[in-house]
Amino acid sequence: MKNYIYIVVIAIAITLGACESELELESPSELTTAGFWDTEEGVRTAHTGLYANLRSSAQDLWLLGEIRSDIWGGITFESPNNETLIRSDITVATAPFGGWANLYTRIHRINDFLANAPSVSFINEDEKKHLIAQAYGLRAFYYYTLLKTWGEVPIILEPVGTIDPTTLTKPRSSQTEVMNQIKADIQASLDNFGDDGSFWESNRNFWSKAATLALKGDVFIWSGNLLDGGAADFNEAKAALQQIASLGISLESNIADLWGVENEANSEFIFALQYKRDEASNFYNNLTGRSTEINPQFDDSGNAMIDFVIAGANRYGQSGKTIALLDDNDDSRKDATFILLYSDDNGGTGYSNYTESAYFGSIFNKFLGQVDGTERIFENDVPIYRFADVLLLLAETKNLLGEDPSGEINQIRQRAYGSNFEEATHGYVNSSQTENTNAILDERYKEFVGEGKRWWDLRRAGNSFVFDNIEFLSSSEAYKLVLPITTDMIGRNPALEQTSGYN
């Protein structure tokens, strides 16, 4: 994966890029007619391209999963981005992510892969099955993102070249139909993986059986809680999540050990987007700032920031709620997540706790890349799923089944507090289902800041938890839990109907 064949991948993108309407269905794929699918090498190259496609959606995936939550909206020292999304100030006229956030472009390329790869002969047919299993897992992930974002969406499974132009106007399918398709793709992924729990090329930047099981747990909790799947779905989620620890996945002992280029091969990451100097940089420099603002400040220990190397932007500021939640000096996630900046050093002693009057802003600390001379390179891999996620999803399933989730919650807390952990002070004791849900949500809040999880966590827990936590949303605006589609999308595909509530 570190050696993307970018010339070939770009050629694929150009070949397929002609189909760019809301469903990207106008032009047939030229890969088949060009003989691309005749060889194992062609399939492997197309497989590599699927991950380049996914990475190009990384910032949108982050925005979809986090920006409408309560994490952001605080002080920035440059003009903030996406304030309307943070405030859920959304109308048909301002509908964001036109063209389904280009996710159908990714899906069409997977459809092409799944239609053609199975008929290509491989020296090792088990390797081909692994690639096919990955593709089904990725397609399930994309459709799950579409479902969570827009609710009802069109289901397109055919490769572009086989679609009859007279049927291009695809209507939106019901949430139940979309969820059934997601579950079918998850099962197809698991069937093709079979007993193979390995990571492709020993690399966690490729989808794996562990990733499919993590996605299955996530999906079946959503289905069980929001689409009336109930206990049957919760039990499916629990069974999937409980398998993951046997696949070479475990919790790292120190949270700080997850966030460095040198730590990318850690045991906790299940699936991560890969970044590398001269190939691609992640977008987290937008959560940092420029040296002109940062260098005159001090960190919360009173250390001068004069030598801090940075050339980013400060477009997103953590909310006061986020600062308060993480303002616990015994919890290692405080320093691992943000560098708090103050306008003075408080007489050399710094500020052991948040002090509003001197607070200048913050730098997001998880994905700071590494410094090379006078340049900072944002080349951290960014996890989509990691084992802490699995543990807290398992806590959710147990709670929804009326079981005790405290064991999983406390595994996360023990790691966070380390030698500071005291059972009487920091340990969680099983309580009512609602109190357990709030405890899990708070733990996920602290654990996954900046990882594109919080909005989905609140949504998966249920509407009341969204309204209790998001000041910009109330039950009278429940329709805003999903997004509208643009009038331009409907104009190009008259079979689409606007999201209910936005008319």
Buried (B, 14 or more C-beta within 10 A) or exposed (E): BEEBBBEBBBBBBEBBEEBBBBBBBBBBBBBBEEEBBBEBEBBBBBBBBBBBBBBBBBBBBBBBBBBBBBBBBBBBBBEBBBBEBBBBEBEBEEBBBEBBBBBBBBBBBBBBBBBBBEEBEBEEEEBBBBBBBBBBBBBBBBBBBBBBBBBBBBBBBBBBBEBEEEEBEBEBBEBEBBBBBBBBBBBBBBEBBEEBBBBBEEBBBBBBBBBBBBBBBBBBBBBBBBBEBEEEBBBBBBBBBBBBBEBBBEBBEEBBBBBBBEBBEBBBBBBBBBBBBEBBBBBBBBBBBBBEBBBEBBBBBBBEBEEBBBEBBBBBBBBBBBBEBBBBEBBBBBBBBBBBBBEEBBEEEBBEEBEEEBBBBBBBBBBBBBEEEEEBBBBBBBBBBBBBBBBBBBBBBBBBBEBBBBBBBBBBBBBBBEEBBEEEEBBBEBBEEEEBBBBBBBBBBBBBBBBBBBBBBBBBBBBEBBBBBBEBBEEEEEBBBBBBBBEEBBEBBEEBEBBEEBE
